[in-house]
């Protein structure tokens, strides 16, 4: 099985090893949830997107 | 603890787990709350050291889980390490996480003798393990 990223998908890699990929809105939500739950961090959408790279 | 061997594990894998603490947060409360949320209620939470790194002051905590707790987490055996040593009035020039962990366990080794809460909270298996973290010249003082 191969995972081929869809056009426009973004990838965020957290320093802790957590990875999330998806379209912008979905990705921001997933990464914000991870930040709050695991690192007690409240990241803004802009901060999340600053970490994102094309998938 | 797995079969008598302490393991390093956590929500971020067998690595240090970094948590942000704001100016108004109580660090102990945050560590205890997040540990409980992600791994189940911890047996013991204790702050053992601090250092400056990553542009911040980092408080180190040892969180002890129950043996049967969070078995889904990948753990790696904790090896002994040399402590990071500073000068008489200066901090060590660099501190690795294995050294932080070694310091934390040595700290617990002292507390398990000196502190009633730690002594009554940790299991005999933990006490046996921690006795190895007491510097040899002082081990006879524990009895």
N, CA and C atoms of all chains as a GROMACS GRO file, in nm:
protein
  594
    1UNK      N    1   0.085  -0.118   0.000
    1UNK     CA    2   0.000   0.000   0.000
    1UNK      C    3   0.090   0.125   0.000
    2UNK      N    4   0.055   0.222  -0.078
    2UNK     CA    5   0.132   0.347  -0.077
    2UNK      C    6   0.039   0.462  -0.042
    3UNK      N    7   0.097   0.559   0.024
    3UNK     CA    8   0.018   0.677   0.060
    3UNK      C    9   0.061   0.790  -0.031
    4UNK      N   10  -0.024   0.824  -0.124
    4UNK     CA   11   0.007   0.931  -0.218
    4UNK      C   12  -0.066   1.056  -0.172
    5UNK      N   13   0.007   1.159  -0.138
    5UNK     CA   14  -0.061   1.280  -0.090
    5UNK      C   15  -0.147   1.343  -0.198
    6UNK      N   16  -0.262   1.392  -0.157
    6UNK     CA   17  -0.348   1.462  -0.252
    6UNK      C   18  -0.292   1.601  -0.277
    7UNK      N   19  -0.321   1.658  -0.394
    7UNK     CA   20  -0.273   1.793  -0.420
    7UNK      C   21  -0.324   1.889  -0.314
    8UNK      N   22  -0.238   1.975  -0.268
    8UNK     CA   23  -0.278   2.073  -0.166
    8UNK      C   24  -0.268   2.023  -0.024
    9UNK      N   25  -0.230   1.896  -0.007
    9UNK     CA   26  -0.216   1.845   0.129
    9UNK      C   27  -0.090   1.900   0.193
   10UNK      N   28  -0.100   1.923   0.324
   10UNK     CA   29   0.013   1.974   0.400
   10UNK      C   30   0.054   1.872   0.505
   11UNK      N   31   0.178   1.883   0.549
   11UNK     CA   32   0.232   1.792   0.649
   11UNK      C   33   0.292   1.873   0.763
   12UNK      N   34   0.259   1.834   0.885
   12UNK     CA   35   0.321   1.894   1.003
   12UNK      C   36   0.388   1.784   1.083
   13UNK      N   37   0.513   1.805   1.116
   13UNK     CA   38   0.585   1.711   1.202
   13UNK      C   39   0.615   1.780   1.333
   14UNK      N   40   0.559   1.727   1.439
   14UNK     CA   41   0.588   1.781   1.572
   14UNK      C   42   0.724   1.730   1.616
   15UNK      N   43   0.790   1.806   1.699
   15UNK     CA   44   0.922   1.766   1.749
   15UNK      C   45   0.917   1.633   1.823
   16UNK      N   46   0.800   1.598   1.874
   16UNK     CA   47   0.788   1.476   1.952
   16UNK      C   48   0.770   1.352   1.865
   17UNK      N   49   0.762   1.370   1.735
   17UNK     CA   50   0.744   1.255   1.647
   17UNK      C   51   0.605   1.245   1.587
   18UNK      N   52   0.511   1.316   1.646
   18UNK     CA   53   0.374   1.317   1.593
   18UNK      C   54   0.372   1.381   1.454
   19UNK      N   55   0.300   1.318   1.363
   19UNK     CA   56   0.287   1.373   1.228
   19UNK      C   57   0.140   1.381   1.190
   20UNK      N   58   0.105   1.485   1.119
   20UNK     CA   59  -0.033   1.497   1.068
   20UNK      C   60  -0.026   1.553   0.928
   21UNK      N   61  -0.114   1.502   0.842
   21UNK     CA   62  -0.121   1.556   0.707
   21UNK      C   63  -0.267   1.573   0.669
   22UNK      N   64  -0.292   1.668   0.583
   22UNK     CA   65  -0.429   1.689   0.539
   22UNK      C   66  -0.445   1.828   0.480
   23UNK      N   67  -0.568   1.858   0.443
   23UNK     CA   68  -0.597   1.992   0.392
   23UNK      C   69  -0.587   2.091   0.507
   24UNK      N   70  -0.572   2.217   0.472
   24UNK     CA   71  -0.537   2.319   0.570
   24UNK      C   72  -0.628   2.321   0.693
   25UNK      N   73  -0.758   2.328   0.670
   25UNK     CA   74  -0.852   2.341   0.782
   25UNK      C   75  -0.847   2.220   0.874
   26UNK      N   76  -0.848   2.103   0.813
   26UNK     CA   77  -0.845   1.978   0.888
   26UNK      C   78  -0.713   1.965   0.965
   27UNK      N   79  -0.605   2.000   0.898
   27UNK     CA   80  -0.472   1.987   0.958
   27UNK      C   81  -0.458   2.078   1.079
   28UNK      N   82  -0.502   2.200   1.066
   28UNK     CA   83  -0.491   2.296   1.177
   28UNK      C   84  -0.563   2.242   1.300
   29UNK      N   85  -0.681   2.187   1.279
   29UNK     CA   86  -0.759   2.136   1.390
   29UNK      C   87  -0.689   2.019   1.459
   30UNK      N   88  -0.634   1.927   1.378
   30UNK     CA   89  -0.567   1.809   1.433
   30UNK      C   90  -0.443   1.850   1.512
   31UNK      N   91  -0.366   1.940   1.456
   31UNK     CA   92  -0.241   1.981   1.522
   31UNK      C   93  -0.271   2.061   1.648
   32UNK      N   94  -0.373   2.146   1.643
   32UNK     CA   95  -0.410   2.221   1.764
   32UNK      C   96  -0.453   2.125   1.875
   33UNK      N   97  -0.527   2.024   1.838
   33UNK     CA   98  -0.574   1.926   1.936
   33UNK      C   99  -0.454   1.852   1.998
   34UNK      N  100  -0.359   1.813   1.914
   34UNK     CA  101  -0.238   1.747   1.964
   34UNK      C  102  -0.162   1.840   2.059
   35UNK      N  103  -0.146   1.964   2.018
   35UNK     CA  104  -0.072   2.060   2.100
   35UNK      C  105  -0.133   2.078   2.237
   36UNK      N  106  -0.266   2.090   2.240
   36UNK     CA  107  -0.334   2.109   2.369
   36UNK      C  108  -0.324   1.984   2.455
   37UNK      N  109  -0.352   1.867   2.395
   37UNK     CA  110  -0.361   1.743   2.473
   37UNK      C  111  -0.225   1.697   2.523
   38UNK      N  112  -0.123   1.708   2.440
   38UNK     CA  113   0.006   1.647   2.474
   38UNK      C  114   0.107   1.748   2.527
   39UNK      N  115   0.102   1.870   2.478
   39UNK     CA  116   0.206   1.966   2.516
   39UNK      C  117   0.153   2.088   2.591
   40UNK      N  118   0.023   2.091   2.618
   40UNK     CA  119  -0.037   2.204   2.691
   40UNK      C  120  -0.015   2.336   2.616
   41UNK      N  121  -0.012   2.327   2.484
   41UNK     CA  122   0.015   2.446   2.402
   41UNK      C  123  -0.110   2.486   2.325
   42UNK      N  124  -0.139   2.613   2.324
   42UNK     CA  125  -0.247   2.666   2.241
   42UNK      C  126  -0.185   2.734   2.120
   43UNK      N  127  -0.182   2.663   2.010
   43UNK     CA  128  -0.123   2.718   1.888
   43UNK      C  129  -0.231   2.785   1.804
   44UNK      N  130  -0.198   2.898   1.748
   44UNK     CA  131  -0.292   2.964   1.657
   44UNK      C  132  -0.284   2.894   1.520
   45UNK      N  133  -0.386   2.913   1.436
   45UNK     CA  134  -0.377   2.856   1.302
   45UNK      C  135  -0.251   2.902   1.229
   46UNK      N  136  -0.214   3.027   1.249
   46UNK     CA  137  -0.093   3.078   1.183
   46UNK      C  138   0.032   3.005   1.231
   47UNK      N  139   0.038   2.976   1.359
   47UNK     CA  140   0.154   2.904   1.411
   47UNK      C  141   0.160   2.762   1.356
   48UNK      N  142   0.044   2.699   1.344
   48UNK     CA  143   0.040   2.563   1.286
   48UNK      C  144   0.086   2.567   1.142
   49UNK      N  145   0.034   2.661   1.067
   49UNK     CA  146   0.067   2.667   0.924
   49UNK      C  147   0.212   2.706   0.901
   50UNK      N  148   0.270   2.777   0.997
   50UNK     CA  149   0.412   2.810   0.984
   50UNK      C  150   0.499   2.686   0.995
   51UNK      N  151   0.446   2.582   1.061
   51UNK     CA  152   0.520   2.456   1.073
   51UNK      C  153   0.494   2.363   0.955
   52UNK      N  154   0.395   2.396   0.873
   52UNK     CA  155   0.350   2.302   0.769
   52UNK      C  156   0.438   2.310   0.645
   53UNK      N  157   0.450   2.194   0.582
   53UNK     CA  158   0.521   2.183   0.454
   53UNK      C  159   0.431   2.106   0.358
   54UNK      N  160   0.450   2.123   0.228
   54UNK     CA  161   0.370   2.042   0.135
   54UNK      C  162   0.393   1.893   0.163
   55UNK      N  163   0.287   1.816   0.161
   55UNK     CA  164   0.298   1.672   0.194
   55UNK      C  165   0.369   1.596   0.082
   56UNK      N  166   0.784   0.029   3.513
   56UNK     CA  167   0.865  -0.087   3.553
   56UNK      C  168   0.810  -0.209   3.478
   57UNK      N  169   0.900  -0.280   3.411
   57UNK     CA  170   0.858  -0.401   3.341
   57UNK      C  171   0.956  -0.513   3.378
   58UNK      N  172   0.902  -0.612   3.447
   58UNK     CA  173   0.984  -0.726   3.490
   58UNK      C  174   1.109  -0.682   3.566
   59UNK      N  175   1.090  -0.586   3.654
   59UNK     CA  176   1.201  -0.542   3.738
   59UNK      C  177   1.293  -0.440   3.672
   60UNK      N  178   1.266  -0.407   3.548
   60UNK     CA  179   1.351  -0.310   3.478
   60UNK      C  180   1.273  -0.181   3.456
   61UNK      N  181   1.330  -0.068   3.500
   61UNK     CA  182   1.258   0.058   3.476
   61UNK      C  183   1.266   0.095   3.328
   62UNK      N  184   1.157   0.145   3.277
   62UNK     CA  185   1.154   0.184   3.136
   62UNK      C  186   1.116   0.331   3.124
   63UNK      N  187   1.175   0.393   3.023
   63UNK     CA  188   1.135   0.529   2.986
   63UNK      C  189   1.027   0.518   2.880
   64UNK      N  190   0.912   0.578   2.908
   64UNK     CA  191   0.801   0.574   2.813
   64UNK      C  192   0.718   0.700   2.835
   65UNK      N  193   0.636   0.731   2.737
   65UNK     CA  194   0.549   0.846   2.753
   65UNK      C  195   0.469   0.871   2.628
   66UNK      N  196   0.388   0.974   2.631
   66UNK     CA  197   0.301   1.004   2.516
   66UNK      C  198   0.380   1.034   2.389
   67UNK      N  199   0.504   1.075   2.402
   67UNK     CA  200   0.587   1.106   2.286
   67UNK      C  201   0.686   0.994   2.258
   68UNK      N  202   0.651   0.873   2.301
   68UNK     CA  203   0.742   0.761   2.280
   68UNK      C  204   0.845   0.756   2.391
   69UNK      N  205   0.945   0.670   2.374
   69UNK     CA  206   1.049   0.657   2.478
   69UNK      C  207   1.149   0.770   2.471
   70UNK      N  208   1.102   0.888   2.489
   70UNK     CA  209   1.184   1.009   2.478
   70UNK      C  210   1.136   1.109   2.583
   71UNK      N  211   1.214   1.215   2.603
   71UNK     CA  212   1.163   1.320   2.692
   71UNK      C  213   1.030   1.374   2.638
   72UNK      N  214   0.945   1.413   2.730
   72UNK     CA  215   0.813   1.466   2.694
   72UNK      C  216   0.810   1.613   2.737
   73UNK      N  217   0.795   1.700   2.641
   73UNK     CA  218   0.798   1.844   2.670
   73UNK      C  219   0.656   1.899   2.678
   74UNK      N  220   0.631   1.974   2.785
   74UNK     CA  221   0.501   2.036   2.810
   74UNK      C  222   0.524   2.185   2.832
   75UNK      N  223   0.441   2.264   2.771
   75UNK     CA  224   0.453   2.409   2.792
   75UNK      C  225   0.374   2.451   2.916
   76UNK      N  226   0.434   2.536   2.995
   76UNK     CA  227   0.369   2.585   3.116
   76UNK      C  228   0.366   2.737   3.110
   77UNK      N  229   0.247   2.793   3.116
   77UNK     CA  230   0.238   2.939   3.110
   77UNK      C  231   0.265   3.000   3.247
   78UNK      N  232   0.275   3.131   3.250
   78UNK     CA  233   0.313   3.200   3.374
   78UNK      C  234   0.213   3.173   3.487
   79UNK      N  235   0.088   3.150   3.451
   79UNK     CA  236  -0.013   3.130   3.555
   79UNK      C  237  -0.038   2.983   3.590
   80UNK      N  238   0.029   2.893   3.519
   80UNK     CA  239   0.008   2.751   3.545
   80UNK      C  240   0.092   2.704   3.664
   81UNK      N  241   0.039   2.606   3.734
   81UNK     CA  242   0.116   2.534   3.835
   81UNK      C  243   0.179   2.414   3.764
   82UNK      N  244   0.311   2.411   3.751
   82UNK     CA  245   0.374   2.303   3.674
   82UNK      C  246   0.337   2.163   3.724
   83UNK      N  247   0.329   2.145   3.855
   83UNK     CA  248   0.297   2.012   3.908
   83UNK      C  249   0.156   1.971   3.865
   84UNK      N  250   0.065   2.068   3.872
   84UNK     CA  251  -0.074   2.040   3.832
   84UNK      C  252  -0.081   2.004   3.684
   85UNK      N  253  -0.008   2.078   3.601
   85UNK     CA  254  -0.013   2.053   3.457
   85UNK      C  255   0.044   1.915   3.425
   86UNK      N  256   0.158   1.882   3.484
   86UNK     CA  257   0.219   1.752   3.458
   86UNK      C  258   0.128   1.639   3.507
   87UNK      N  259   0.072   1.656   3.624
   87UNK     CA  260  -0.016   1.552   3.679
   87UNK      C  261  -0.142   1.536   3.593
   88UNK      N  262  -0.198   1.649   3.551
   88UNK     CA  263  -0.322   1.645   3.471
   88UNK      C  264  -0.297   1.580   3.335
   89UNK      N  265  -0.193   1.624   3.266
   89UNK     CA  266  -0.168   1.568   3.133
   89UNK      C  267  -0.126   1.421   3.141
   90UNK      N  268  -0.049   1.388   3.243
   90UNK     CA  269  -0.012   1.247   3.261
   90UNK      C  270  -0.136   1.162   3.280
   91UNK      N  271  -0.227   1.210   3.364
   91UNK     CA  272  -0.351   1.136   3.387
   91UNK      C  273  -0.434   1.124   3.262
   92UNK      N  274  -0.444   1.232   3.187
   92UNK     CA  275  -0.524   1.231   3.065
   92UNK      C  276  -0.470   1.134   2.961
   93UNK      N  277  -0.339   1.126   2.952
   93UNK     CA  278  -0.278   1.051   2.842
   93UNK      C  279  -0.230   0.912   2.881
   94UNK      N  280  -0.206   0.889   3.010
   94UNK     CA  281  -0.150   0.759   3.049
   94UNK      C  282  -0.226   0.694   3.164
   95UNK      N  283  -0.321   0.766   3.222
   95UNK     CA  284  -0.387   0.720   3.344
   95UNK      C  285  -0.321   0.786   3.464
   96UNK      N  286  -0.392   0.784   3.576
   96UNK     CA  287  -0.343   0.855   3.695
   96UNK      C  288  -0.204   0.807   3.736
   97UNK      N  289  -0.109   0.898   3.749
   97UNK     CA  290   0.027   0.855   3.787
   97UNK      C  291   0.036   0.815   3.933
   98UNK      N  292   0.134   0.731   3.962
   98UNK     CA  293   0.159   0.690   4.101
   98UNK      C  294   0.233   0.800   4.176
   99UNK      N  295   0.327   0.862   4.108
   99UNK     CA  296   0.410   0.963   4.172
   99UNK      C  297   0.455   1.066   4.068
  100UNK      N  298   0.447   1.192   4.104
  100UNK     CA  299   0.497   1.300   4.019
  100UNK      C  300   0.590   1.383   4.105
  101UNK      N  301   0.714   1.396   4.061
  101UNK     CA  302   0.806   1.472   4.143
  101UNK      C  303   0.902   1.552   4.056
  102UNK      N  304   0.917   1.678   4.089
  102UNK     CA  305   1.011   1.764   4.017
  102UNK      C  306   1.151   1.742   4.073
  103UNK      N  307   1.245   1.720   3.984
  103UNK     CA  308   1.377   1.679   4.031
  103UNK      C  309   1.490   1.775   3.995
  104UNK      N  310   1.473   1.858   3.895
  104UNK     CA  311   1.583   1.947   3.858
  104UNK      C  312   1.531   2.055   3.764
  105UNK      N  313   1.616   2.149   3.737
  105UNK     CA  314   1.583   2.252   3.637
  105UNK      C  315   1.708   2.282   3.558
  106UNK      N  316   1.689   2.334   3.441
  106UNK     CA  317   1.802   2.379   3.360
  106UNK      C  318   1.750   2.480   3.259
  107UNK      N  319   1.844   2.554   3.204
  107UNK     CA  320   1.805   2.647   3.099
  107UNK      C  321   1.839   2.583   2.966
  108UNK      N  322   1.740   2.575   2.878
  108UNK     CA  323   1.760   2.519   2.744
  108UNK      C  324   1.643   2.562   2.658
  109UNK      N  325   1.660   2.554   2.526
  109UNK     CA  326   1.553   2.586   2.433
  109UNK      C  327   1.496   2.726   2.456
  110UNK      N  328   1.577   2.816   2.504
  110UNK     CA  329   1.530   2.951   2.526
  110UNK      C  330   1.436   2.964   2.645
  111UNK      N  331   1.434   2.865   2.730
  111UNK     CA  332   1.341   2.866   2.844
  111UNK      C  333   1.410   2.807   2.966
  112UNK      N  334   1.340   2.813   3.077
  112UNK     CA  335   1.380   2.735   3.193
  112UNK      C  336   1.299   2.606   3.188
  113UNK      N  337   1.368   2.494   3.191
  113UNK     CA  338   1.300   2.365   3.183
  113UNK      C  339   1.301   2.299   3.320
  114UNK      N  340   1.182   2.272   3.370
  114UNK     CA  341   1.169   2.198   3.496
  114UNK      C  342   1.156   2.051   3.460
  115UNK      N  343   1.234   1.967   3.523
  115UNK     CA  344   1.226   1.823   3.494
  115UNK      C  345   1.142   1.753   3.600
  116UNK      N  346   1.057   1.665   3.554
  116UNK     CA  347   0.974   1.585   3.644
  116UNK      C  348   0.998   1.438   3.616
  117UNK      N  349   0.996   1.359   3.721
  117UNK     CA  350   0.986   1.214   3.705
  117UNK      C  351   0.841   1.177   3.735
  118UNK      N  352   0.777   1.109   3.641
  118UNK     CA  353   0.642   1.059   3.660
  118UNK      C  354   0.651   0.907   3.667
  119UNK      N  355   0.610   0.850   3.778
  119UNK     CA  356   0.613   0.704   3.794
  119UNK      C  357   0.472   0.651   3.770
  120UNK      N  358   0.461   0.561   3.673
  120UNK     CA  359   0.334   0.494   3.647
  120UNK      C  360   0.330   0.359   3.717
  121UNK      N  361   0.209   0.308   3.736
  121UNK     CA  362   0.194   0.174   3.790
  121UNK      C  363   0.243   0.073   3.686
  122UNK      N  364   0.283  -0.044   3.734
  122UNK     CA  365   0.341  -0.144   3.643
  122UNK      C  366   0.247  -0.180   3.529
  123UNK      N  367   0.121  -0.193   3.560
  123UNK     CA  368   0.024  -0.241   3.458
  123UNK      C  369  -0.035  -0.127   3.375
  124UNK      N  370   0.013  -0.009   3.400
  124UNK     CA  371  -0.049   0.110   3.341
  124UNK      C  372   0.004   0.138   3.201
  125UNK      N  373  -0.085   0.179   3.113
  125UNK     CA  374  -0.049   0.223   2.978
  125UNK      C  375   0.045   0.126   2.907
  126UNK      N  376   0.007  -0.002   2.897
  126UNK     CA  377   0.097  -0.099   2.833
  126UNK      C  378   0.117  -0.073   2.684
  127UNK      N  379   0.030   0.010   2.627
  127UNK     CA  380   0.042   0.039   2.484
  127UNK      C  381   0.160   0.131   2.453
  128UNK      N  382   0.213   0.195   2.556
  128UNK     CA  383   0.325   0.286   2.532
  128UNK      C  384   0.454   0.207   2.510
  129UNK      N  385   0.528   0.246   2.411
  129UNK     CA  386   0.657   0.182   2.387
  129UNK      C  387   0.758   0.235   2.487
  130UNK      N  388   0.825   0.144   2.555
  130UNK     CA  389   0.925   0.185   2.652
  130UNK      C  390   1.062   0.130   2.618
  131UNK      N  391   1.164   0.197   2.665
  131UNK     CA  392   1.300   0.144   2.651
  131UNK      C  393   1.364   0.138   2.789
  132UNK      N  394   1.446   0.035   2.813
  132UNK     CA  395   1.509   0.024   2.945
  132UNK      C  396   1.593   0.148   2.976
  133UNK      N  397   1.588   0.188   3.102
  133UNK     CA  398   1.668   0.304   3.145
  133UNK      C  399   1.806   0.256   3.185
  134UNK      N  400   1.906   0.307   3.117
  134UNK     CA  401   2.044   0.274   3.149
  134UNK      C  402   2.101   0.376   3.247
  135UNK      N  403   2.204   0.334   3.319
  135UNK     CA  404   2.272   0.429   3.406
  135UNK      C  405   2.351   0.528   3.322
  136UNK      N  406   2.373   0.647   3.375
  136UNK     CA  407   2.446   0.750   3.302
  136UNK      C  408   2.533   0.828   3.400
  137UNK      N  409   2.638   0.888   3.349
  137UNK     CA  410   2.718   0.979   3.430
  137UNK      C  411   2.640   1.108   3.447
  138UNK      N  412   2.644   1.165   3.567
  138UNK     CA  413   2.577   1.292   3.588
  138UNK      C  414   2.650   1.404   3.514
  139UNK      N  415   2.576   1.505   3.474
  139UNK     CA  416   2.638   1.626   3.421
  139UNK      C  417   2.690   1.707   3.540
  140UNK      N  418   2.816   1.739   3.540
  140UNK     CA  419   2.875   1.810   3.654
  140UNK      C  420   2.909   1.953   3.618
  141UNK      N  421   2.875   2.044   3.705
  141UNK     CA  422   2.911   2.184   3.687
  141UNK      C  423   3.026   2.221   3.777
  142UNK      N  424   3.061   2.350   3.775
  142UNK     CA  425   3.162   2.398   3.867
  142UNK      C  426   3.099   2.430   4.001
  143UNK      N  427   3.180   2.484   4.093
  143UNK     CA  428   3.129   2.514   4.226
  143UNK      C  429   3.017   2.618   4.221
  144UNK      N  430   3.025   2.707   4.126
  144UNK     CA  431   2.921   2.812   4.116
  144UNK      C  432   2.866   2.823   3.974
  145UNK      N  433   2.889   2.721   3.894
  145UNK     CA  434   2.842   2.726   3.755
  145UNK      C  435   2.769   2.597   3.720
  146UNK      N  436   2.674   2.612   3.628
  146UNK     CA  437   2.598   2.496   3.582
  146UNK      C  438   2.680   2.415   3.482
  147UNK      N  439   2.645   2.288   3.461
  147UNK     CA  440   2.714   2.210   3.358
  147UNK      C  441   2.697   2.277   3.222
  148UNK      N  442   2.797   2.261   3.137
  148UNK     CA  443   2.790   2.328   3.006
  148UNK      C  444   2.688   2.261   2.915
  149UNK      N  445   2.667   2.133   2.933
  149UNK     CA  446   2.561   2.067   2.856
  149UNK      C  447   2.502   1.955   2.941
  150UNK      N  448   2.374   1.931   2.919
  150UNK     CA  449   2.304   1.828   2.997
  150UNK      C  450   2.217   1.748   2.902
  151UNK      N  451   2.241   1.620   2.894
  151UNK     CA  452   2.160   1.533   2.809
  151UNK      C  453   2.043   1.475   2.887
  152UNK      N  454   1.943   1.425   2.815
  152UNK     CA  455   1.824   1.378   2.887
  152UNK      C  456   1.853   1.255   2.972
  153UNK      N  457   1.951   1.172   2.930
  153UNK     CA  458   1.985   1.055   3.011
  153UNK      C  459   2.044   1.099   3.145
  154UNK      N  460   2.114   1.211   3.143
  154UNK     CA  461   2.171   1.263   3.267
  154UNK      C  462   2.062   1.323   3.356
  155UNK      N  463   1.964   1.384   3.293
  155UNK     CA  464   1.850   1.436   3.369
  155UNK      C  465   1.776   1.321   3.438
  156UNK      N  466   1.760   1.214   3.362
  156UNK     CA  467   1.690   1.096   3.417
  156UNK      C  468   1.771   1.033   3.530
  157UNK      N  469   1.900   1.021   3.512
  157UNK     CA  470   1.987   0.966   3.617
  157UNK      C  471   1.975   1.052   3.744
  158UNK      N  472   1.980   1.182   3.725
  158UNK     CA  473   1.968   1.272   3.839
  158UNK      C  474   1.832   1.254   3.907
  159UNK      N  475   1.728   1.242   3.825
  159UNK     CA  476   1.594   1.225   3.880
  159UNK      C  477   1.581   1.099   3.963
  160UNK      N  478   1.639   0.990   3.915
  160UNK     CA  479   1.628   0.864   3.988
  160UNK      C  480   1.715   0.866   4.114
  161UNK      N  481   1.829   0.934   4.107
  161UNK     CA  482   1.910   0.950   4.229
  161UNK      C  483   1.834   1.034   4.332
  162UNK      N  484   1.761   1.132   4.282
  162UNK     CA  485   1.679   1.216   4.370
  162UNK      C  486   1.571   1.130   4.438
  163UNK      N  487   1.506   1.045   4.361
  163UNK     CA  488   1.405   0.957   4.421
  163UNK      C  489   1.469   0.859   4.519
  164UNK      N  490   1.591   0.816   4.488
  164UNK     CA  491   1.660   0.724   4.578
  164UNK      C  492   1.682   0.787   4.715
  165UNK      N  493   1.705   0.916   4.714
  165UNK     CA  494   1.718   0.986   4.843
  165UNK      C  495   1.582   1.002   4.909
  166UNK      N  496   1.482   1.041   4.829
  166UNK     CA  497   1.350   1.065   4.887
  166UNK      C  498   1.287   0.938   4.943
  167UNK      N  499   1.314   0.824   4.880
  167UNK     CA  500   1.249   0.702   4.926
  167UNK      C  501   1.299   0.665   5.066
  168UNK      N  502   1.412   0.722   5.105
  168UNK     CA  503   1.464   0.702   5.241
  168UNK      C  504   1.416   0.814   5.333
  169UNK      N  505   1.407   0.934   5.279
  169UNK     CA  506   1.386   1.053   5.362
  169UNK      C  507   1.241   1.100   5.369
  170UNK      N  508   1.160   1.062   5.271
  170UNK     CA  509   1.026   1.120   5.258
  170UNK      C  510   0.920   1.010   5.275
  171UNK      N  511   0.832   1.028   5.373
  171UNK     CA  512   0.732   0.925   5.402
  171UNK      C  513   0.639   0.900   5.285
  172UNK      N  514   0.602   1.008   5.216
  172UNK     CA  515   0.508   0.991   5.104
  172UNK      C  516   0.570   0.906   4.993
  173UNK      N  517   0.692   0.939   4.958
  173UNK     CA  518   0.758   0.862   4.852
  173UNK      C  519   0.780   0.718   4.899
  174UNK      N  520   0.822   0.701   5.024
  174UNK     CA  521   0.849   0.566   5.076
  174UNK      C  522   0.723   0.480   5.074
  175UNK      N  523   0.611   0.538   5.112
  175UNK     CA  524   0.489   0.456   5.119
  175UNK      C  525   0.419   0.444   4.985
  176UNK      N  526   0.458   0.527   4.888
  176UNK     CA  527   0.393   0.522   4.757
  176UNK      C  528   0.461   0.420   4.664
  177UNK      N  529   0.593   0.416   4.668
  177UNK     CA  530   0.664   0.329   4.574
  177UNK      C  531   0.668   0.185   4.624
  178UNK      N  532   0.664   0.094   4.530
  178UNK     CA  533   0.662  -0.049   4.562
  178UNK      C  534   0.799  -0.097   4.608
  179UNK      N  535   0.802  -0.217   4.665
  179UNK     CA  536   0.930  -0.275   4.707
  179UNK      C  537   1.022  -0.292   4.587
  180UNK      N  538   0.963  -0.322   4.472
  180UNK     CA  539   1.045  -0.338   4.351
  180UNK      C  540   1.115  -0.206   4.316
  181UNK      N  541   1.043  -0.096   4.328
  181UNK     CA  542   1.102   0.036   4.304
  181UNK      C  543   1.210   0.066   4.407
  182UNK      N  544   1.180   0.033   4.534
  182UNK     CA  545   1.278   0.061   4.639
  182UNK      C  546   1.407  -0.017   4.615
  183UNK      N  547   1.392  -0.141   4.570
  183UNK     CA  548   1.511  -0.223   4.541
  183UNK      C  549   1.590  -0.159   4.428
  184UNK      N  550   1.519  -0.117   4.326
  184UNK     CA  551   1.588  -0.054   4.213
  184UNK      C  552   1.658   0.074   4.258
  185UNK      N  553   1.587   0.156   4.333
  185UNK     CA  554   1.644   0.286   4.371
  185UNK      C  555   1.763   0.272   4.464
  186UNK      N  556   1.768   0.161   4.537
  186UNK     CA  557   1.883   0.142   4.628
  186UNK      C  558   2.013   0.138   4.548
  187UNK      N  559   2.004   0.098   4.422
  187UNK     CA  560   2.124   0.094   4.337
  187UNK      C  561   2.166   0.235   4.293
  188UNK      N  562   2.078   0.332   4.310
  188UNK     CA  563   2.109   0.470   4.271
  188UNK      C  564   2.169   0.550   4.386
  189UNK      N  565   2.179   0.486   4.503
  189UNK     CA  566   2.244   0.553   4.616
  189UNK      C  567   2.394   0.530   4.602
  190UNK      N  568   2.476   0.636   4.611
  190UNK     CA  569   2.621   0.616   4.602
  190UNK      C  570   2.667   0.512   4.705
  191UNK      N  571   2.753   0.422   4.660
  191UNK     CA  572   2.790   0.306   4.742
  191UNK      C  573   2.834   0.338   4.886
  192UNK      N  574   2.913   0.443   4.909
  192UNK     CA  575   2.957   0.470   5.047
  192UNK      C  576   2.841   0.497   5.144
  193UNK      N  577   2.722   0.532   5.089
  193UNK     CA  578   2.612   0.569   5.177
  193UNK      C  579   2.504   0.460   5.188
  194UNK      N  580   2.525   0.350   5.117
  194UNK     CA  581   2.418   0.249   5.116
  194UNK      C  582   2.392   0.191   5.255
  195UNK      N  583   2.496   0.180   5.336
  195UNK     CA  584   2.477   0.119   5.469
  195UNK      C  585   2.392   0.209   5.558
  196UNK      N  586   2.380   0.336   5.523
  196UNK     CA  587   2.300   0.429   5.604
  196UNK      C  588   2.152   0.410   5.583
  197UNK      N  589   2.115   0.334   5.480
  197UNK     CA  590   1.973   0.319   5.448
  197UNK      C  591   1.903   0.223   5.542
  198UNK      N  592   1.977   0.134   5.602
  198UNK     CA  593   1.911   0.030   5.682
  198UNK      C  594   1.873   0.082   5.819
   0.00000   0.00000   0.00000
